[in-house]
């Protein structure tokens, strides 16, 4: 009805107190995603999942995200929120390089300098800063995204002052 061509699942069910998905959570989701992707394809749509960070715990195959990407099948795409990828303990540039063609979209944001990516501080609003002023390798992410075939970048701001920060982030993005 609205002309959408891609449907994205926004979050992986997991134990929020733990903030980390389990291998069982990931395997269940991967099966669901594979089925939903086939149903979407039959309707002329694509199905993907929005990566938030809880997918980067260890697994025998590497990370839980590696399990999710493999077990969901090649037709399931991903939207990588680069801030939360880093907050989950992964390197956004390496992730993009490892999964070319699978990451369709990114959410671009920056993390304040001095914040440990996997720390509790990374979850606070004040840790989300104007794009290009923090510790994220924005240029490297964009270069890796181009190589990986990312279709679209979304500028996202989860700070306490999105109205103040977004114009500055847009201005920085336009310089790249």
Backbone as a ProteinNet text record, in pm:
[ID]
protein_1_A
[PRIMARY]
XXXXXXXXXXXXXXXXXXXXXXXXXXXXXXXXXXXXXXXXXXXXXXXXXXXXXXXXXXXXXXXXXXXXXXXXXXXXXXXXXXXXXXXXXXXXXXXXXXXXXXXXXXXXXXXXXXXXXXXXXXXXXXXXXXXXXXXXXXXXXXXXXXXXXXXXXXXXXXXXXXXXXXXXXXXXXXXX
[TERTIARY]
82.1	0	86.4	203.3	288.1	405.2	413.8	519	653.1	656.9	783.2	834.4	964.5	1026.2	1110.4	1142.7	1225.1	1159.1	1148.8	1096.6	1212	1224.7	1333.5	1278.9	1332.7	1304.3	1395.5	1339.1	1419.8	1502.1	1472.3	1544.1	1535.2	1636.7	1642.7	1592.6	1491.8	1447.2	1562.3	1585.6	1691	1665.8	1745.1	1735.4	1791	1703.4	1748.6	1828.8	1807.2	1886.9	2032.7	2054.7	2188.5	2245.5	2158.9	2194.4	2268.8	2268.4	2338.8	2247.8	2238.7	2162.6	2239.3	2168.9	2232.4	2237.8	2313.1	2318.5	2180.1	2104	1967.7	1878	1888.9	1812.6	1843.8	1971.3	2016	1970	1980.1	1937.4	1787.4	1708.6	1564	1534.4	1597.6	1576.8	1620.1	1732.8	1781.6	1680.6	1620.6	1517.7	1396.4	1353.1	1240.3	1274.3	1393.3	1433.4	1439	1491	1498.5	1357.5	1266.4	1127.4	1062.7	1078.9	1018	1076.8	1205.8	1269.2	1207.5	1184.5	1121	980.1	905.9	770.2	774.4	869.4	882.4	921	1014.6	1056.6	938.5	856.5	738.4	642.3	645.2	559.1	631.6	752.9	827.7	898.6	924	989.5	1117.5	1196.2	1316.1	1294.8	1364.4	1358.7	1499.6	1511.4	1640.2	1624.2	1738	1743.7	1835.2	1794.3	1870.1	1963.2	2092.6	2194.4	2206.5	2198.9	2211.1	2329.6	2391.7	2509.2	2503.9	2383.9	2373.9	2410	2438.2	2468.4	2618.1	2700.9	2844.6	2911.1	2832	2889.9	2963.1	3048.1	3125.2	3039	3079.5	3017.1	3128	3108.2	3211	3248.4	3153.6	3177.1	3244.4	3265.9	3321.6	3239.5	3136.1	3043.7	2901.9	2811.9	2671.8	2621.3	2675.9	2635.2	2677.6	2795.3	2837.9	2737.1	2687.8	2585.7	2458.8	2415.2	2293.2	2304	2415.3	2433.7	2433.7	2501.8	2507.8	2373.6	2313.5	2193.9	2067.3	2066.1	1947.4	1944.1	2058	2064.3	2100.8	2145.3	2200.5	2099.7	1971.1	1871.5	1835.3	1871.9	1844.1	1953.5	1912.4	2007.3	2012.6	2101.2	2119.5	2130.6	2086.8	2105.3	2195	2314.4	2412.5	2413.5	2373.5	2386.5	2530	2616.5	2759.5	2794.5	2720	2744.4	2721	2606.4	2572.6	2654.7	2701.9	2795.7	2920.6	2973.7	3092.5	3062	2946.4	2909.5	2893.5	2864.1	2853.5	2987.4	3093.8	3227.6	3284.6	3217.2	3266.8	3320.6	3397.2	3453	3365.6	3297.7	3210.2	3281.4	3404.4	3478.2	3502.3	3546.4	3571.1	3441.3	3333	3203.6	3160.1	3171.5	3134.8	3221.5	3350.1	3440.6	3413.3	3366.2	3342	3211.7	3116.7	2984	2943.5	3025.1	2987.4	2856	2774.3	2645.1	2534.6	2567	2465.7	2419	2501.9	2463.9	2414.8	2282.3	2218.3	2218.9	2209.3	2194.8	2282.1	2317	2382.1	2305.5	2323.7	2287.8	2420.9	2445.9	2571.2	2553.3	2639.5	2648.7	2789.9	2819.8	2955.2	2950.9	3058.6	3072	3178	3148	3239.9	3376.7	3479.4	3615.7	3627.2	3706	3730.4	3627.4	3523.1	3419.4	3459.3	3460.2	3485.5	3365.9	3385.8	3271.8	3176.8	3228.2	3139.4	3102.3	3130.8	3105	2960.5	2921.6	2789	2775.9	2886.5	2884.7	2842.8	2872.1	2835.9	2685.2	2609.7	2463.5	2400	2476.2	2421.2	2409.2	2309.4	2286.1	2409	2479.8	2594	2711.1	2705	2809.9	2787.9	2669.9	2636.5	2660.9	2765.9	2812.7	2797.2	2820.8	2814.5	2907.8	2857.7	2934.3	3067.1	3176.3	3307.8	3380.5	3315.5	3381.8	3421.6	3380.2	3407.6	3516.2	3506.5	3610.9	3581.1	3461.1	3427.1	3504.6	3552.4	3624.6	3522.1	3459.4	3350	3397.7	3513.2	3564.9	3592.6	3650.8	3678.1	3551	3450.6	3320.7	3258.4	3260	3201.1	3276.5	3409.2	3487.9	3456.1	3450.4	3418	3275.4	3185.8	3045.9	3035.1	3109.9	3110.1	3159.3	3268	3323.5	3226.2	3149.3	3057.2	2923.5	2901.2	2776.6	2660.2	2689	2581.5	2503.7	2372.2	2285.1	2251	2239.7	2187.7	2238.9	2274.4	2315.4	2207.9	2171.4	2080.8	2162.8	2147.2	2209.9	2114.2	2159.4	2072.7	2137.6	2057.7	2108	2023.5	2084.2	2016.8	2066	2119.1	2168.8	2052.9	2086.5	1985.5	1947.8	2026.7	2003.3	2009	1920.1	1926.3	1906.4	1819.6	1795.4	1921.6	2003.7	2129.6	2241	2241.9	2352.3	2332.4	2211.7	2189.5	2241.9	2214.9	2269.5	2422.4	2488	2634.8	2681	2609.7	2644	2623.9	2515.5	2489.7	2601.6	2641.1	2747.9	2877.6	2910	3029.2	3016.4	2903	2881.7	2901.5	2856.5	2868.9	3014.8	3104.3	3247.4	3316.7	3251.5	3317.4	3306.2
-119.9	0	126.2	123.2	242.4	235.4	126.2	114.6	65.8	14	-35.5	-153.2	-155.5	-266.8	-354.3	-301.5	-374.1	-368	-481.5	-489.1	-526.3	-454.3	-479.2	-514.2	-619.3	-652.5	-564	-487.5	-389.3	-440.5	-560.7	-602.3	-753	-809.9	-953.2	-981.9	-1065.2	-1099	-1162.7	-1111.1	-1165	-1118.7	-1169.9	-1133.5	-992.6	-896.7	-756.8	-727.1	-802.6	-780.8	-814.6	-917	-960.9	-874.3	-815.5	-733	-810.9	-940.5	-1022.4	-1135.3	-1154.2	-1266.5	-1395.4	-1505.5	-1636.1	-1701.2	-1806.7	-1880.1	-1933.2	-1976	-2025.3	-1913.9	-1793.2	-1677.6	-1654.1	-1658	-1629.8	-1738.1	-1863.2	-1972	-1966.5	-1935.2	-1922.2	-1807.1	-1692.8	-1576.8	-1607.1	-1674.3	-1705.2	-1790.1	-1887.7	-1968.9	-1886.5	-1800.1	-1711.4	-1618.3	-1559.9	-1464.6	-1531.6	-1653.8	-1725.8	-1748.8	-1787.7	-1811.3	-1680.4	-1576.8	-1448	-1391.4	-1413	-1364.3	-1430.2	-1560.7	-1631.2	-1577.7	-1552	-1498	-1357.8	-1277.3	-1142.1	-1148	-1234.2	-1247.1	-1286.9	-1376.8	-1420.9	-1305	-1205.9	-1088.7	-972.3	-997.6	-892.9	-796.5	-838.4	-753.1	-819.1	-744.4	-797.8	-794.2	-883.8	-886.7	-872.6	-791.6	-774.3	-755	-744.8	-730.7	-614.4	-535.9	-420.4	-463.2	-460.2	-499.3	-390.2	-430.8	-334.6	-359.4	-472.6	-494.6	-618.5	-662.9	-781.2	-908.6	-896.4	-1011.5	-1044.7	-976.7	-994.6	-1071.6	-1142.9	-1232.8	-1346.3	-1416.3	-1525	-1645.8	-1714.8	-1840	-1926.7	-2056.6	-2142.8	-2101.4	-2041.7	-1998.9	-1862.4	-1795.9	-1660.5	-1575.7	-1508.7	-1432.3	-1482.3	-1439.7	-1473.8	-1414	-1299.1	-1243.1	-1334.1	-1394.5	-1489.3	-1603.3	-1650.7	-1756.4	-1704.8	-1584.7	-1527.1	-1509.9	-1455.6	-1432.9	-1564.7	-1664.7	-1793.9	-1865.7	-1876.6	-1958.4	-1893.9	-1761.5	-1696.3	-1707.9	-1734.7	-1751.9	-1624.6	-1636.9	-1523.9	-1417.1	-1447.2	-1347.5	-1249.2	-1279	-1187.4	-1082	-955.9	-845.4	-786.3	-688.6	-628.3	-476.5	-413.4	-270.1	-257.7	-204.5	-197.1	-59.4	-52.4	69.9	70.4	150.2	140.8	173.4	262.3	293.4	169.3	104.5	-11.2	-133.2	-141.6	-247.9	-233.4	-109.7	-84.7	-107.3	-60	-78.2	-225.8	-308.2	-451.9	-523.2	-449.3	-506.5	-541.9	-504.4	-535.5	-409.5	-429.8	-321	-304.4	-189.3	-170.7	-187.6	-141.2	-153.6	-301.2	-376.4	-520.1	-593.7	-557	-620.9	-600	-478.5	-448.2	-527	-536.9	-611.4	-760.4	-812.1	-956.2	-998.8	-906.7	-941.7	-855.8	-853.4	-771.4	-819.7	-722.4	-753	-785.4	-811.4	-848.1	-728.2	-626.7	-508.5	-403.8	-386.4	-297.3	-151.7	-129.3	6.6	21.6	146.9	176.3	286.8	290.8	406.7	465.7	588.5	654.7	739.3	719.8	803	794.7	877.7	881.6	867.2	808.3	783.5	877.4	941.2	1035.6	972.5	1052.6	1006.7	969.4	866.9	824.9	728.5	700.3	606.8	466.5	373.6	234.8	181.6	133.1	91.3	-6.5	-98	-195.6	-155.6	-32.1	14.3	58.1	69.5	121.6	267	340.2	480.4	493.7	393.2	399.4	402.1	361.6	359.6	495.8	586.4	715.7	813.8	901	1000.8	1087.3	1125.4	1215.1	1149.3	1019.4	949	955.6	1001.5	1011.4	1154.7	1172	1306.4	1333.2	1457.2	1499.4	1412.1	1367.5	1283.6	1352.5	1277.2	1331	1391.8	1402.9	1462.4	1358	1236.3	1131.9	1036.5	914	815	717.9	724.3	632.9	672	573	595.2	613.6	729	753.8	739.5	796.8	786	639.8	566.2	424.9	344.4	377.5	309.3	334.3	458.6	491	424.6	419.9	353	203.1	141	-2.2	-27.6	64.4	50.6	55.1	143	151.1	18.9	-32.6	-160.6	-275.7	-269.6	-378.2	-368.2	-259.3	-244.6	-189.5	-115.7	-54.3	41.8	31.1	109.2	247.2	258.2	382.1	397.9	521.8	555	643	612.1	695.5	765.7	895.7	970.3	966.1	910	894	962	1024.3	1093.2	1054.3	988.6	946.8	1026.6	1144.3	1229.1	1300.6	1377.8	1459.3	1581.7	1613.5	1733.9	1704.5	1618.6	1588.7	1712.3	1804.4	1924	2009.3	2009.4	2084.5	2010.3	1879.2	1800.2	1761.1	1734.7	1683.7	1779.7	1910.2	1998.3	1993	1980.3	1971	1838.4	1730.5	1599.8	1599.4	1661.6	1671.1	1751	1861.5	1943.9	1862.8	1785.6	1701.5	1597.6	1530.4	1426.9	1482.2	1603.2	1665.1	1692.9	1695.4	1717.6	1590.8	1477	1348.4	1311.1
0	0	0	65.4	70.8	-26.4	-101.8	-201.6	-149.4	-29.8	26.5	-54.6	-76.7	-148.3	-55.8	61.1	157.7	293.9	359.4	496.2	587.8	699.8	793.7	931.4	988.2	1127.6	1211.8	1305.5	1375.9	1494.3	1542.5	1662.8	1680.4	1736.2	1760.9	1902.2	1917.7	2053.4	2131.8	2251.1	2336.8	2480.1	2570.5	2711.8	2729.4	2744.9	2752.1	2878.1	2983.8	3104.6	3076	2994.5	2957.8	2845.9	2764.1	2647.6	2540.6	2549.3	2452	2407.5	2279.1	2226.2	2254.2	2258.2	2270.5	2132.5	2121.3	1995	1959.5	2058.7	2034.9	1982.7	2040	1990.5	1842.6	1809.6	1673.6	1577	1617.1	1528.8	1502.1	1604.7	1584.7	1489.7	1514.7	1428.1	1285	1268	1133	1056.5	1123.5	1058.4	1019.4	1111.9	1081.8	965.5	969.4	865.6	729.3	724.4	596.7	541	627.6	584.2	540	618.9	585.1	456.4	435.7	313.8	191.4	198.2	85.8	61.2	168.8	154.9	94.4	137.6	82	-65.5	-99.6	-240.1	-327.6	-276.1	-352.6	-376.9	-289.2	-303.3	-371.3	-423.3	-491.6	-398.8	-277	-176.4	-127.9	-51.3	13.9	165	234	380.1	435.1	538.7	604.5	753.3	819.1	964.3	1000.1	1098.1	1146.2	1259.3	1232.3	1330.8	1437	1564.4	1673.9	1766.9	1762.4	1846.8	1933.5	1969.8	2055.1	1979.3	1851.1	1765.8	1760.4	1837.6	1822.2	1935.1	2012.8	2111.7	2042.4	2115.6	2055.2	2020.2	1915.4	1872	1813.2	1808.1	1748.6	1606.1	1534.6	1396.2	1386.7	1496.5	1500.2	1594.3	1539.3	1622.1	1597	1683.4	1661.9	1530.6	1491.1	1362.3	1246.9	1257.6	1153.6	1141.4	1254.9	1255	1188.1	1227.1	1171.1	1019.9	973.4	829.6	752.5	804.8	735.7	738.5	855.7	872	815.5	800.6	744	592.6	531.9	387.4	314.4	191.7	117.1	75.5	80.6	39.5	149.7	272.7	383.8	386	380.6	385.9	525	541.6	673.1	663.4	769.5	789.5	912	892.1	999.9	1062.7	1187.8	1266.5	1317.7	1254.8	1281.8	1426.5	1488.3	1629.7	1714.7	1694.9	1777.5	1739.8	1615.7	1579.5	1666.3	1673.8	1756.7	1904.5	1949.3	2090.3	2124.9	2025.5	2046.1	2041.9	2012.7	2014.8	1878.9	1771.6	1636.9	1570.2	1466.2	1386.5	1261.9	1247.4	1131	996.9	986	859.6	828.8	926.9	906.2	874.6	942.4	917.6	772.6	724.2	585.9	488.3	518.1	431	429.8	540.2	551.2	484.7	469.4	417.6	297.6	190.9	74.9	14.1	-22.6	-84.4	13.5	137.2	236.1	318.5	330.4	408.7	310.1	309.1	212.8	256.5	388.1	441.7	565.6	596.4	724.4	795.8	925.4	1007	1050.2	1011	1045	1170.5	1265.8	1384.9	1437.6	1532.4	1586.7	1738.2	1791.8	1935.4	1992	2103.1	2165.2	2189.1	2173.2	2200.4	2347.9	2374	2511.4	2567.9	2492	2537.2	2493.4	2585.4	2548.6	2472.7	2350.5	2268.6	2337.3	2415.9	2479.7	2622.3	2659.2	2795.9	2815.7	2939.4	2973.1	2925.5	2927.8	2883.7	2737.6	2655.8	2513.1	2493.8	2594	2583.4	2615.2	2670.6	2712.7	2596.2	2605.4	2499.5	2473.6	2578.7	2561	2488.1	2468.8	2394	2243.7	2203	2061	2015.7	1936.4	1901.4	1752.2	1714.6	1574.5	1491	1378	1286.4	1252.9	1265.1	1233.3	1350.9	1467.3	1583.8	1687.5	1668.2	1766.4	1720.3	1768.3	1742.1	1628.2	1570.9	1462.6	1336.3	1262.9	1137.9	1026.2	1022.8	928.9	784.5	752.4	615	580.2	672.4	649.2	633.4	713.7	704.6	568.1	523.4	393.4	279.1	288.4	183.7	181.6	299.8	307.8	259.7	290.9	248.6	96	34.3	-112	-170.9	-116.5	-164.7	-141.7	-31.9	4.3	-67.6	-141.7	-215.7	-135.6	-28	50.6	-38.8	-33.5	-121	-67.9	63.4	121.9	263.9	298.3	434.7	497.6	619.8	696.9	803.6	814.1	921.4	1039	1148.8	1265.4	1384.6	1466.7	1584.9	1705.4	1801.2	1924.1	2044.5	2018.8	2127.4	2195.4	2296.1	2365.2	2282.2	2178.3	2098	1948.2	1897.9	1754.5	1666.7	1706.6	1624.6	1613.3	1716.2	1712	1641.3	1654.9	1599	1453.3	1411.4	1275.3	1168.1	1175.3	1070.2	1063.3	1176.9	1178	1118.5	1149.3	1093.1	941.8	895.6	752.1	685.3	746.3	689.6	679.4	782.7	777.4	666.4	660.4	559	418.6	395.1	261.6	223.6	323.2	292.7	248	265.7	235.4	88.7
[MASK]
++++++++++++++++++++++++++++++++++++++++++++++++++++++++++++++++++++++++++++++++++++++++++++++++++++++++++++++++++++++++++++++++++++++++++++++++++++++++++++++++++++++++++++++++

